Amino acid sequence: MSTAKPFTRSACAVANSLDIVGDKWTLLVVRDLLHGKRTYGELANSPERIPTNILADRLRRLEGAGIIASTPYQERPVRYAYALTPKGRALGDVLLAFVRWGKQFIPGTVALNQGSAGAGSAVPAGSPRRARTRRGG
């Protein structure tokens, strides 16, 4: 009896990777976790202004896929800190490829941090962020 999950579309690695991280928000959440953000509030405060309902959904999906792990840091109300697993940190190479491609082919784009990155980190912690006002939450 096979324990392998059947593929949704095909056995293509690109198609199956896109099924997990191919929407317009997921890799941005991974980017922010690589930058050192850890809490829901920090993630919601990204320059792209991810809607909070989508952020909550992406965090659940990423945890279900084994890309992030959550740990409660407050009991009442329960609040979680999020961290990339080794599987999630490996996406740093994917993000680095996006950074290189974007800088080469999309005029005016920049990496959020031009400094040196840690091993496997396409976008290191401590990058400057554009400030924005926070909407409820």
Chimera marker file (.cmm) of the C-alpha trace (Angstrom):
<marker_set name="trace">
<marker id="1" x="0.000" y="0.000" z="0.000" r="1" g="1" b="0" radius="0.5"/>
<marker id="2" x="1.491" y="3.345" z="-1.068" r="1" g="1" b="0" radius="0.5"/>
<marker id="3" x="1.627" y="6.251" z="1.377" r="1" g="1" b="0" radius="0.5"/>
<marker id="4" x="2.536" y="8.774" z="-1.337" r="1" g="1" b="0" radius="0.5"/>
<marker id="5" x="-0.070" y="11.461" z="-1.864" r="1" g="1" b="0" radius="0.5"/>
<marker id="6" x="-1.355" y="11.591" z="-5.451" r="1" g="1" b="0" radius="0.5"/>
<marker id="7" x="-0.363" y="14.699" z="-7.370" r="1" g="1" b="0" radius="0.5"/>
<marker id="8" x="-3.067" y="17.272" z="-8.017" r="1" g="1" b="0" radius="0.5"/>
<marker id="9" x="-2.115" y="17.979" z="-11.643" r="1" g="1" b="0" radius="0.5"/>
<marker id="10" x="0.984" y="16.006" z="-12.554" r="1" g="1" b="0" radius="0.5"/>
<marker id="11" x="4.296" y="14.828" z="-11.158" r="1" g="1" b="0" radius="0.5"/>
<marker id="12" x="5.994" y="18.001" z="-12.460" r="1" g="1" b="0" radius="0.5"/>
<marker id="13" x="8.172" y="19.554" z="-9.730" r="1" g="1" b="0" radius="0.5"/>
<marker id="14" x="7.341" y="23.093" z="-10.895" r="1" g="1" b="0" radius="0.5"/>
<marker id="15" x="3.581" y="22.472" z="-10.841" r="1" g="1" b="0" radius="0.5"/>
<marker id="16" x="3.703" y="20.870" z="-7.398" r="1" g="1" b="0" radius="0.5"/>
<marker id="17" x="5.933" y="23.612" z="-5.967" r="1" g="1" b="0" radius="0.5"/>
<marker id="18" x="3.547" y="26.240" z="-7.315" r="1" g="1" b="0" radius="0.5"/>
<marker id="19" x="0.642" y="24.442" z="-5.658" r="1" g="1" b="0" radius="0.5"/>
<marker id="20" x="2.341" y="25.171" z="-2.325" r="1" g="1" b="0" radius="0.5"/>
<marker id="21" x="4.009" y="28.589" z="-2.785" r="1" g="1" b="0" radius="0.5"/>
<marker id="22" x="2.755" y="29.897" z="-6.114" r="1" g="1" b="0" radius="0.5"/>
<marker id="23" x="0.223" y="32.525" z="-5.081" r="1" g="1" b="0" radius="0.5"/>
<marker id="24" x="1.078" y="36.227" z="-4.911" r="1" g="1" b="0" radius="0.5"/>
<marker id="25" x="1.509" y="36.335" z="-1.102" r="1" g="1" b="0" radius="0.5"/>
<marker id="26" x="3.196" y="33.168" z="0.164" r="1" g="1" b="0" radius="0.5"/>
<marker id="27" x="6.769" y="33.907" z="-0.884" r="1" g="1" b="0" radius="0.5"/>
<marker id="28" x="6.429" y="37.421" z="0.553" r="1" g="1" b="0" radius="0.5"/>
<marker id="29" x="5.563" y="35.887" z="3.935" r="1" g="1" b="0" radius="0.5"/>
<marker id="30" x="8.614" y="33.614" z="3.601" r="1" g="1" b="0" radius="0.5"/>
<marker id="31" x="10.710" y="36.664" z="2.661" r="1" g="1" b="0" radius="0.5"/>
<marker id="32" x="9.603" y="38.480" z="5.794" r="1" g="1" b="0" radius="0.5"/>
<marker id="33" x="10.356" y="35.470" z="7.988" r="1" g="1" b="0" radius="0.5"/>
<marker id="34" x="13.827" y="35.333" z="6.416" r="1" g="1" b="0" radius="0.5"/>
<marker id="35" x="14.140" y="39.026" z="7.345" r="1" g="1" b="0" radius="0.5"/>
<marker id="36" x="13.537" y="38.165" z="10.966" r="1" g="1" b="0" radius="0.5"/>
<marker id="37" x="9.867" y="38.975" z="11.391" r="1" g="1" b="0" radius="0.5"/>
<marker id="38" x="8.236" y="36.534" z="13.785" r="1" g="1" b="0" radius="0.5"/>
<marker id="39" x="4.775" y="37.679" z="14.887" r="1" g="1" b="0" radius="0.5"/>
<marker id="40" x="1.469" y="38.083" z="13.095" r="1" g="1" b="0" radius="0.5"/>
<marker id="41" x="1.600" y="41.845" z="13.667" r="1" g="1" b="0" radius="0.5"/>
<marker id="42" x="5.094" y="42.108" z="12.212" r="1" g="1" b="0" radius="0.5"/>
<marker id="43" x="4.066" y="40.071" z="9.169" r="1" g="1" b="0" radius="0.5"/>
<marker id="44" x="0.898" y="42.136" z="8.695" r="1" g="1" b="0" radius="0.5"/>
<marker id="45" x="3.047" y="45.283" z="8.688" r="1" g="1" b="0" radius="0.5"/>
<marker id="46" x="4.776" y="44.404" z="5.398" r="1" g="1" b="0" radius="0.5"/>
<marker id="47" x="5.139" y="47.055" z="2.701" r="1" g="1" b="0" radius="0.5"/>
<marker id="48" x="2.788" y="45.083" z="0.416" r="1" g="1" b="0" radius="0.5"/>
<marker id="49" x="-0.055" y="45.298" z="2.968" r="1" g="1" b="0" radius="0.5"/>
<marker id="50" x="-1.234" y="41.699" z="2.874" r="1" g="1" b="0" radius="0.5"/>
<marker id="51" x="-4.881" y="41.512" z="3.938" r="1" g="1" b="0" radius="0.5"/>
<marker id="52" x="-5.135" y="39.969" z="7.409" r="1" g="1" b="0" radius="0.5"/>
<marker id="53" x="-7.525" y="37.198" z="6.347" r="1" g="1" b="0" radius="0.5"/>
<marker id="54" x="-5.104" y="36.148" z="3.607" r="1" g="1" b="0" radius="0.5"/>
<marker id="55" x="-2.143" y="36.321" z="5.994" r="1" g="1" b="0" radius="0.5"/>
<marker id="56" x="-3.916" y="34.018" z="8.456" r="1" g="1" b="0" radius="0.5"/>
<marker id="57" x="-4.716" y="31.585" z="5.641" r="1" g="1" b="0" radius="0.5"/>
<marker id="58" x="-1.145" y="31.595" z="4.291" r="1" g="1" b="0" radius="0.5"/>
<marker id="59" x="0.300" y="30.984" z="7.748" r="1" g="1" b="0" radius="0.5"/>
<marker id="60" x="-2.014" y="27.960" z="8.176" r="1" g="1" b="0" radius="0.5"/>
<marker id="61" x="-1.070" y="26.643" z="4.725" r="1" g="1" b="0" radius="0.5"/>
<marker id="62" x="2.658" y="27.136" z="5.293" r="1" g="1" b="0" radius="0.5"/>
<marker id="63" x="2.471" y="25.344" z="8.617" r="1" g="1" b="0" radius="0.5"/>
<marker id="64" x="0.469" y="22.511" z="7.067" r="1" g="1" b="0" radius="0.5"/>
<marker id="65" x="3.127" y="22.158" z="4.364" r="1" g="1" b="0" radius="0.5"/>
<marker id="66" x="5.918" y="22.011" z="6.963" r="1" g="1" b="0" radius="0.5"/>
<marker id="67" x="7.461" y="25.292" z="5.802" r="1" g="1" b="0" radius="0.5"/>
<marker id="68" x="6.905" y="27.159" z="9.073" r="1" g="1" b="0" radius="0.5"/>
<marker id="69" x="6.358" y="26.204" z="12.695" r="1" g="1" b="0" radius="0.5"/>
<marker id="70" x="4.387" y="28.216" z="15.241" r="1" g="1" b="0" radius="0.5"/>
<marker id="71" x="5.078" y="28.498" z="18.944" r="1" g="1" b="0" radius="0.5"/>
<marker id="72" x="2.770" y="30.239" z="21.418" r="1" g="1" b="0" radius="0.5"/>
<marker id="73" x="4.447" y="33.178" z="23.145" r="1" g="1" b="0" radius="0.5"/>
<marker id="74" x="1.377" y="34.547" z="24.969" r="1" g="1" b="0" radius="0.5"/>
<marker id="75" x="-1.495" y="32.722" z="26.653" r="1" g="1" b="0" radius="0.5"/>
<marker id="76" x="-4.375" y="35.219" z="26.841" r="1" g="1" b="0" radius="0.5"/>
<marker id="77" x="-5.132" y="35.774" z="24.103" r="1" g="1" b="0" radius="0.5"/>
<marker id="78" x="-3.013" y="33.043" z="22.547" r="1" g="1" b="0" radius="0.5"/>
<marker id="79" x="-0.487" y="34.561" z="20.169" r="1" g="1" b="0" radius="0.5"/>
<marker id="80" x="2.099" y="32.741" z="18.136" r="1" g="1" b="0" radius="0.5"/>
<marker id="81" x="5.625" y="33.343" z="16.929" r="1" g="1" b="0" radius="0.5"/>
<marker id="82" x="6.409" y="31.900" z="13.511" r="1" g="1" b="0" radius="0.5"/>
<marker id="83" x="9.716" y="30.507" z="12.309" r="1" g="1" b="0" radius="0.5"/>
<marker id="84" x="10.867" y="28.840" z="9.130" r="1" g="1" b="0" radius="0.5"/>
<marker id="85" x="11.689" y="25.160" z="9.286" r="1" g="1" b="0" radius="0.5"/>
<marker id="86" x="14.731" y="23.871" z="7.375" r="1" g="1" b="0" radius="0.5"/>
<marker id="87" x="12.328" y="23.184" z="4.490" r="1" g="1" b="0" radius="0.5"/>
<marker id="88" x="11.194" y="26.817" z="4.632" r="1" g="1" b="0" radius="0.5"/>
<marker id="89" x="14.709" y="28.237" z="4.906" r="1" g="1" b="0" radius="0.5"/>
<marker id="90" x="15.607" y="26.338" z="1.737" r="1" g="1" b="0" radius="0.5"/>
<marker id="91" x="13.201" y="28.675" z="-0.104" r="1" g="1" b="0" radius="0.5"/>
<marker id="92" x="15.819" y="31.413" z="0.420" r="1" g="1" b="0" radius="0.5"/>
<marker id="93" x="17.563" y="30.142" z="-2.701" r="1" g="1" b="0" radius="0.5"/>
<marker id="94" x="14.315" y="30.505" z="-4.656" r="1" g="1" b="0" radius="0.5"/>
<marker id="95" x="13.878" y="34.070" z="-3.413" r="1" g="1" b="0" radius="0.5"/>
<marker id="96" x="17.474" y="34.917" z="-4.250" r="1" g="1" b="0" radius="0.5"/>
<marker id="97" x="16.816" y="33.766" z="-7.827" r="1" g="1" b="0" radius="0.5"/>
<marker id="98" x="13.741" y="36.047" z="-7.941" r="1" g="1" b="0" radius="0.5"/>
<marker id="99" x="15.820" y="38.968" z="-6.640" r="1" g="1" b="0" radius="0.5"/>
<marker id="100" x="18.495" y="38.440" z="-9.283" r="1" g="1" b="0" radius="0.5"/>
<marker id="101" x="15.956" y="38.042" z="-12.088" r="1" g="1" b="0" radius="0.5"/>
<marker id="102" x="13.898" y="41.060" z="-10.986" r="1" g="1" b="0" radius="0.5"/>
<marker id="103" x="16.926" y="43.339" z="-10.686" r="1" g="1" b="0" radius="0.5"/>
<marker id="104" x="18.142" y="42.262" z="-14.115" r="1" g="1" b="0" radius="0.5"/>
<marker id="105" x="14.876" y="42.440" z="-16.050" r="1" g="1" b="0" radius="0.5"/>
<marker id="106" x="12.493" y="44.791" z="-14.205" r="1" g="1" b="0" radius="0.5"/>
<marker id="107" x="13.842" y="48.354" z="-14.256" r="1" g="1" b="0" radius="0.5"/>
<marker id="108" x="13.735" y="50.169" z="-10.937" r="1" g="1" b="0" radius="0.5"/>
<marker id="109" x="13.430" y="47.106" z="-8.716" r="1" g="1" b="0" radius="0.5"/>
<marker id="110" x="15.804" y="46.585" z="-5.819" r="1" g="1" b="0" radius="0.5"/>
<marker id="111" x="16.509" y="43.980" z="-3.207" r="1" g="1" b="0" radius="0.5"/>
<marker id="112" x="15.134" y="45.111" z="0.146" r="1" g="1" b="0" radius="0.5"/>
<marker id="113" x="18.630" y="44.711" z="1.593" r="1" g="1" b="0" radius="0.5"/>
<marker id="114" x="21.791" y="44.909" z="-0.476" r="1" g="1" b="0" radius="0.5"/>
<marker id="115" x="23.963" y="43.590" z="2.410" r="1" g="1" b="0" radius="0.5"/>
<marker id="116" x="25.419" y="40.120" z="2.734" r="1" g="1" b="0" radius="0.5"/>
<marker id="117" x="23.023" y="37.321" z="3.574" r="1" g="1" b="0" radius="0.5"/>
<marker id="118" x="23.392" y="34.383" z="5.894" r="1" g="1" b="0" radius="0.5"/>
<marker id="119" x="23.626" y="30.909" z="4.409" r="1" g="1" b="0" radius="0.5"/>
<marker id="120" x="20.568" y="30.289" z="2.275" r="1" g="1" b="0" radius="0.5"/>
<marker id="121" x="19.002" y="33.641" z="3.134" r="1" g="1" b="0" radius="0.5"/>
<marker id="122" x="18.077" y="35.637" z="0.075" r="1" g="1" b="0" radius="0.5"/>
<marker id="123" x="16.838" y="38.537" z="2.142" r="1" g="1" b="0" radius="0.5"/>
<marker id="124" x="18.614" y="38.999" z="5.476" r="1" g="1" b="0" radius="0.5"/>
<marker id="125" x="17.205" y="40.418" z="8.682" r="1" g="1" b="0" radius="0.5"/>
<marker id="126" x="17.525" y="44.083" z="9.467" r="1" g="1" b="0" radius="0.5"/>
<marker id="127" x="16.552" y="45.503" z="6.103" r="1" g="1" b="0" radius="0.5"/>
<marker id="128" x="15.084" y="48.986" z="6.035" r="1" g="1" b="0" radius="0.5"/>
<marker id="129" x="11.299" y="49.051" z="5.741" r="1" g="1" b="0" radius="0.5"/>
<marker id="130" x="8.955" y="51.700" z="4.505" r="1" g="1" b="0" radius="0.5"/>
<marker id="131" x="6.787" y="52.794" z="7.395" r="1" g="1" b="0" radius="0.5"/>
<marker id="132" x="3.013" y="52.692" z="7.152" r="1" g="1" b="0" radius="0.5"/>
<marker id="133" x="0.141" y="53.280" z="9.468" r="1" g="1" b="0" radius="0.5"/>
<marker id="134" x="-1.227" y="50.153" z="11.029" r="1" g="1" b="0" radius="0.5"/>
<marker id="135" x="-4.839" y="49.207" z="10.460" r="1" g="1" b="0" radius="0.5"/>
<marker id="136" x="-6.534" y="47.434" z="13.402" r="1" g="1" b="0" radius="0.5"/>
<marker id="137" x="-4.949" y="44.267" z="14.677" r="1" g="1" b="0" radius="0.5"/>
<link id1="1" id2="2" r="1" g="1" b="0" radius="0.2"/>
<link id1="2" id2="3" r="1" g="1" b="0" radius="0.2"/>
<link id1="3" id2="4" r="1" g="1" b="0" radius="0.2"/>
<link id1="4" id2="5" r="1" g="1" b="0" radius="0.2"/>
<link id1="5" id2="6" r="1" g="1" b="0" radius="0.2"/>
<link id1="6" id2="7" r="1" g="1" b="0" radius="0.2"/>
<link id1="7" id2="8" r="1" g="1" b="0" radius="0.2"/>
<link id1="8" id2="9" r="1" g="1" b="0" radius="0.2"/>
<link id1="9" id2="10" r="1" g="1" b="0" radius="0.2"/>
<link id1="10" id2="11" r="1" g="1" b="0" radius="0.2"/>
<link id1="11" id2="12" r="1" g="1" b="0" radius="0.2"/>
<link id1="12" id2="13" r="1" g="1" b="0" radius="0.2"/>
<link id1="13" id2="14" r="1" g="1" b="0" radius="0.2"/>
<link id1="14" id2="15" r="1" g="1" b="0" radius="0.2"/>
<link id1="15" id2="16" r="1" g="1" b="0" radius="0.2"/>
<link id1="16" id2="17" r="1" g="1" b="0" radius="0.2"/>
<link id1="17" id2="18" r="1" g="1" b="0" radius="0.2"/>
<link id1="18" id2="19" r="1" g="1" b="0" radius="0.2"/>
<link id1="19" id2="20" r="1" g="1" b="0" radius="0.2"/>
<link id1="20" id2="21" r="1" g="1" b="0" radius="0.2"/>
<link id1="21" id2="22" r="1" g="1" b="0" radius="0.2"/>
<link id1="22" id2="23" r="1" g="1" b="0" radius="0.2"/>
<link id1="23" id2="24" r="1" g="1" b="0" radius="0.2"/>
<link id1="24" id2="25" r="1" g="1" b="0" radius="0.2"/>
<link id1="25" id2="26" r="1" g="1" b="0" radius="0.2"/>
<link id1="26" id2="27" r="1" g="1" b="0" radius="0.2"/>
<link id1="27" id2="28" r="1" g="1" b="0" radius="0.2"/>
<link id1="28" id2="29" r="1" g="1" b="0" radius="0.2"/>
<link id1="29" id2="30" r="1" g="1" b="0" radius="0.2"/>
<link id1="30" id2="31" r="1" g="1" b="0" radius="0.2"/>
<link id1="31" id2="32" r="1" g="1" b="0" radius="0.2"/>
<link id1="32" id2="33" r="1" g="1" b="0" radius="0.2"/>
<link id1="33" id2="34" r="1" g="1" b="0" radius="0.2"/>
<link id1="34" id2="35" r="1" g="1" b="0" radius="0.2"/>
<link id1="35" id2="36" r="1" g="1" b="0" radius="0.2"/>
<link id1="36" id2="37" r="1" g="1" b="0" radius="0.2"/>
<link id1="37" id2="38" r="1" g="1" b="0" radius="0.2"/>
<link id1="38" id2="39" r="1" g="1" b="0" radius="0.2"/>
<link id1="39" id2="40" r="1" g="1" b="0" radius="0.2"/>
<link id1="40" id2="41" r="1" g="1" b="0" radius="0.2"/>
<link id1="41" id2="42" r="1" g="1" b="0" radius="0.2"/>
<link id1="42" id2="43" r="1" g="1" b="0" radius="0.2"/>
<link id1="43" id2="44" r="1" g="1" b="0" radius="0.2"/>
<link id1="44" id2="45" r="1" g="1" b="0" radius="0.2"/>
<link id1="45" id2="46" r="1" g="1" b="0" radius="0.2"/>
<link id1="46" id2="47" r="1" g="1" b="0" radius="0.2"/>
<link id1="47" id2="48" r="1" g="1" b="0" radius="0.2"/>
<link id1="48" id2="49" r="1" g="1" b="0" radius="0.2"/>
<link id1="49" id2="50" r="1" g="1" b="0" radius="0.2"/>
<link id1="50" id2="51" r="1" g="1" b="0" radius="0.2"/>
<link id1="51" id2="52" r="1" g="1" b="0" radius="0.2"/>
<link id1="52" id2="53" r="1" g="1" b="0" radius="0.2"/>
<link id1="53" id2="54" r="1" g="1" b="0" radius="0.2"/>
<link id1="54" id2="55" r="1" g="1" b="0" radius="0.2"/>
<link id1="55" id2="56" r="1" g="1" b="0" radius="0.2"/>
<link id1="56" id2="57" r="1" g="1" b="0" radius="0.2"/>
<link id1="57" id2="58" r="1" g="1" b="0" radius="0.2"/>
<link id1="58" id2="59" r="1" g="1" b="0" radius="0.2"/>
<link id1="59" id2="60" r="1" g="1" b="0" radius="0.2"/>
<link id1="60" id2="61" r="1" g="1" b="0" radius="0.2"/>
<link id1="61" id2="62" r="1" g="1" b="0" radius="0.2"/>
<link id1="62" id2="63" r="1" g="1" b="0" radius="0.2"/>
<link id1="63" id2="64" r="1" g="1" b="0" radius="0.2"/>
<link id1="64" id2="65" r="1" g="1" b="0" radius="0.2"/>
<link id1="65" id2="66" r="1" g="1" b="0" radius="0.2"/>
<link id1="66" id2="67" r="1" g="1" b="0" radius="0.2"/>
<link id1="67" id2="68" r="1" g="1" b="0" radius="0.2"/>
<link id1="68" id2="69" r="1" g="1" b="0" radius="0.2"/>
<link id1="69" id2="70" r="1" g="1" b="0" radius="0.2"/>
<link id1="70" id2="71" r="1" g="1" b="0" radius="0.2"/>
<link id1="71" id2="72" r="1" g="1" b="0" radius="0.2"/>
<link id1="72" id2="73" r="1" g="1" b="0" radius="0.2"/>
<link id1="73" id2="74" r="1" g="1" b="0" radius="0.2"/>
<link id1="74" id2="75" r="1" g="1" b="0" radius="0.2"/>
<link id1="75" id2="76" r="1" g="1" b="0" radius="0.2"/>
<link id1="76" id2="77" r="1" g="1" b="0" radius="0.2"/>
<link id1="77" id2="78" r="1" g="1" b="0" radius="0.2"/>
<link id1="78" id2="79" r="1" g="1" b="0" radius="0.2"/>
<link id1="79" id2="80" r="1" g="1" b="0" radius="0.2"/>
<link id1="80" id2="81" r="1" g="1" b="0" radius="0.2"/>
<link id1="81" id2="82" r="1" g="1" b="0" radius="0.2"/>
<link id1="82" id2="83" r="1" g="1" b="0" radius="0.2"/>
<link id1="83" id2="84" r="1" g="1" b="0" radius="0.2"/>
<link id1="84" id2="85" r="1" g="1" b="0" radius="0.2"/>
<link id1="85" id2="86" r="1" g="1" b="0" radius="0.2"/>
<link id1="86" id2="87" r="1" g="1" b="0" radius="0.2"/>
<link id1="87" id2="88" r="1" g="1" b="0" radius="0.2"/>
<link id1="88" id2="89" r="1" g="1" b="0" radius="0.2"/>
<link id1="89" id2="90" r="1" g="1" b="0" radius="0.2"/>
<link id1="90" id2="91" r="1" g="1" b="0" radius="0.2"/>
<link id1="91" id2="92" r="1" g="1" b="0" radius="0.2"/>
<link id1="92" id2="93" r="1" g="1" b="0" radius="0.2"/>
<link id1="93" id2="94" r="1" g="1" b="0" radius="0.2"/>
<link id1="94" id2="95" r="1" g="1" b="0" radius="0.2"/>
<link id1="95" id2="96" r="1" g="1" b="0" radius="0.2"/>
<link id1="96" id2="97" r="1" g="1" b="0" radius="0.2"/>
<link id1="97" id2="98" r="1" g="1" b="0" radius="0.2"/>
<link id1="98" id2="99" r="1" g="1" b="0" radius="0.2"/>
<link id1="99" id2="100" r="1" g="1" b="0" radius="0.2"/>
<link id1="100" id2="101" r="1" g="1" b="0" radius="0.2"/>
<link id1="101" id2="102" r="1" g="1" b="0" radius="0.2"/>
<link id1="102" id2="103" r="1" g="1" b="0" radius="0.2"/>
<link id1="103" id2="104" r="1" g="1" b="0" radius="0.2"/>
<link id1="104" id2="105" r="1" g="1" b="0" radius="0.2"/>
<link id1="105" id2="106" r="1" g="1" b="0" radius="0.2"/>
<link id1="106" id2="107" r="1" g="1" b="0" radius="0.2"/>
<link id1="107" id2="108" r="1" g="1" b="0" radius="0.2"/>
<link id1="108" id2="109" r="1" g="1" b="0" radius="0.2"/>
<link id1="109" id2="110" r="1" g="1" b="0" radius="0.2"/>
<link id1="110" id2="111" r="1" g="1" b="0" radius="0.2"/>
<link id1="111" id2="112" r="1" g="1" b="0" radius="0.2"/>
<link id1="112" id2="113" r="1" g="1" b="0" radius="0.2"/>
<link id1="113" id2="114" r="1" g="1" b="0" radius="0.2"/>
<link id1="114" id2="115" r="1" g="1" b="0" radius="0.2"/>
<link id1="115" id2="116" r="1" g="1" b="0" radius="0.2"/>
<link id1="116" id2="117" r="1" g="1" b="0" radius="0.2"/>
<link id1="117" id2="118" r="1" g="1" b="0" radius="0.2"/>
<link id1="118" id2="119" r="1" g="1" b="0" radius="0.2"/>
<link id1="119" id2="120" r="1" g="1" b="0" radius="0.2"/>
<link id1="120" id2="121" r="1" g="1" b="0" radius="0.2"/>
<link id1="121" id2="122" r="1" g="1" b="0" radius="0.2"/>
<link id1="122" id2="123" r="1" g="1" b="0" radius="0.2"/>
<link id1="123" id2="124" r="1" g="1" b="0" radius="0.2"/>
<link id1="124" id2="125" r="1" g="1" b="0" radius="0.2"/>
<link id1="125" id2="126" r="1" g="1" b="0" radius="0.2"/>
<link id1="126" id2="127" r="1" g="1" b="0" radius="0.2"/>
<link id1="127" id2="128" r="1" g="1" b="0" radius="0.2"/>
<link id1="128" id2="129" r="1" g="1" b="0" radius="0.2"/>
<link id1="129" id2="130" r="1" g="1" b="0" radius="0.2"/>
<link id1="130" id2="131" r="1" g="1" b="0" radius="0.2"/>
<link id1="131" id2="132" r="1" g="1" b="0" radius="0.2"/>
<link id1="132" id2="133" r="1" g="1" b="0" radius="0.2"/>
<link id1="133" id2="134" r="1" g="1" b="0" radius="0.2"/>
<link id1="134" id2="135" r="1" g="1" b="0" radius="0.2"/>
<link id1="135" id2="136" r="1" g="1" b="0" radius="0.2"/>
<link id1="136" id2="137" r="1" g="1" b="0" radius="0.2"/>
</marker_set>
